[in-house]
Amino acid sequence: MTAYANTNTHGLNHLLKRLLAIAILGLVALLAGCSERSPDWHLYEVSGHLPDLEFELQAAGGKTMTEKDLEGKTVLMFFGYASCPDICPTTMAQLSEIMTNLGDEAKDVRIVFVSVDPHRDTPDVLQAYVDAFNPNAIGLTGDERTIRRLARKYRIAYQIEAPKPGDNPDVYNVTHSQGVYIFDNEGQIRLLASDSEDTAAFTEDLRKLIRMTS
């Protein structure tokens, strides 16, 4: 399978950068539009503004996973890639800390890390990555078309820089927008966390959601 097309790479990259910027602005606008939320929530309340949980992706061990496999679980979903140098490990570390803060209530919470870099992130590689942070985390990916469609659904923008001819095909940059999507135990979208959320406030909202829907 060809991972990239090298024809007119400069023009394509320029277009992708513009689309990435537009999509990120769209997510920012969504956050701003939801800022008049109930004062009881620290995070952004996005019920009705984004789709509920629905996917079909590949998990470790050759398994196919859908939202039905997470029924009864509160889900924290975000998009990234395993070799991300900063955003993804920082987010995973924060989510892991939140899970620790939840104590026994964490047993019914799942972190779902969706890779936008399926060329390098096999399901097994991805699961090994998330296991290093938290045992209740799940690494998922799919083919390029599936990932692109799912990312578009949740207004996630990402760009994969094509390697130059002759370069190592596994060494390239990936840029992606940020945000943790929080679904209740019935798969309904409820909250959206930005990358700058306070961990204590995030934990408080998540604990409240768990108790509201238990």
N, C-alpha and C positions, 0 to 999 in steps of 0.2 A: 504494500500500500504506500503510495506517495504521500508524505506528510505535508509537503509544501510545494507551491508553484513558484519558481524563481523568475518567471517572466514579468517584466515591468515591476520589479520588487520595490523600487523607490517610490513609484506612484501609488502602489498598493499600500505600502506602509504609511504614506502620508494620509491616504484616505482612512485607513484604520485608526490612526491617531485622532483624526477629526471625529470619527464615529465614537471612539472611546470617550473623548471629551464631552460630546453631546450626551451620551448615555449616562456618564457620571453626573452631569448637570441635571439630567432627568431624575436620577435617584435623589440628588440633593433637593430638587424641587418637591419630590414626593415627601421627603422628611419635613421640609418646611411647611408643606400643605397639611401635614398631620400634627403640626406643633401645637394646635389648639386642642390638645387631647385632655382627657380627664386629669386633674391635678393629682390623682391617686397613683399615676404611673410616672416613673422616671424615664422609661424608654418611650419610643414613639409607638402609639397605638395605630395599627394599620389594618384593622379588621375591615373587610370590604374594599380595600384599596389594592390588594394583591391576591393572587390565587391561593387557594388552600393547597395543602401538601399533595402532590401527585407526581410520580416519577417511575421510571423503570430503568435501573442502572445495574452495573456489574460490581459485585462484591468479591472479596477474597475467596479463594477455593473454588472458583468457577461458578459461583452462585449468582443468580439474578435476583435482585431485591426491588420491591415496590413499596409504596407507602403502606400497603396492607401489613407488611412485616413489622411496622412500627405502631400498629394500633394499640391504644392504651398508654402510649409513651408521649411525653412532652419532648418536642424535637427542637434542637438548636442547629440550624443548617447554615453553612456558609461555603463560599466558593473560593478556591485557591489552587495551589499546586505544591507538591512535596518539597521541591528544591527552592521554594520561595525563601529569600534571605531575611525578610523582616516581618512583613504583615502577618503571614500565616503562623509562624511559630509564636509570635506575640499573642495572636488571637487564641491559638490553641492553649497557650499557657494560662491566659485569663479564664477561658472556659473551664479548664481543669481546676483552677483555683475556686471558681464558682461551684463546681460540682463538689469539691471538698467542703465548702461552706454550707452546702445544702444538707450534708450529713446523710441520714437514712432516706431522705426524700430524693436523693440523687438516683436511687435504684430505678425509678420510673422516668428518667431523663436520658435521652440519647443525643450525643453530638454527631452530626452528619457532615462530613467534610467531602465536598464534591470537587473533583479535580477538573480544571479547565485545560489541563495539559495531558491528554490521554496518550500522546506519543511516548512520553517518558514514564508516566504514572500508571503502571499496571495495577490492577486491584490488589495484588499481594504486596507490592511495594508501598502502596498507599495505606494499607491496613497496618503494616509494620511501622509506618511513620506515625499514624495517630495513636497506636498502642503505646508509643513512647511517652505520650502525654496523659492518656486516660483510658482505662479499660472499658468504659462505656461509649467510646468513640467508634464510629464506623466510617471507613474510607470507601468512597464510591466513584466510579467513572463510567465512561461509555464511549461509543465512537464519536467522531467529531460532530456529526450532524445532531446526534442526540444531546450532546453537551451544549451545543450552540442554541438549540431549541429551548432547552431548560433554562439556560442563562437568560435568554430573551424574555421568557415568561416572568422571571423575577427581577428583570431590569438590571441584570449584572452585565457589565461591559468588560471585555478582555481583549487583549491583542497579543498574538504570538509573533515575534520577530523571526522571519525566515533566515536561517544560516546563509552566509555567503557561499558561493560555489567554492568547493575545496575545503571548507571548514568542517570541523566535527559536527555531524548532523544532530548530535545530542547536546550541543552547547548553544543555547540561545536564550534570549530574554522573554519574559512573559509579564505583561502589565494587566492588572485587573482591579476593578472597583471593589469596595468593601461593604460589609454589613452582615450582621447575624440575624437570620430570620427565625422567629420563634413561633412554633405551632403548638396548640394545646393537644391534649390526649385524644382528641377526636380528629386531628389533622387540620383544624381550622387555623388560619393565619391570625395571629393576635398582636405580636409586637415586633419591632425592628430596632436593633441596637446598632449604633454607629461604632466606629473604631475608637472613639474617645470616651466611651461610657465608663463611669466610675464602677469598680468591681462590686463594692458594697451595695450600691443602688441597683445594679444589674441583678445581684443575688436576691435582693428584697423583692423586686418585681417578679422574678422567676418563682420564688417561693409562694408569693401571693397567687400567681396564676395556677400553680400546682394545687394549692388548697382550694381555689375557687372551682376547679374542675374535677376534683377527686370525688 
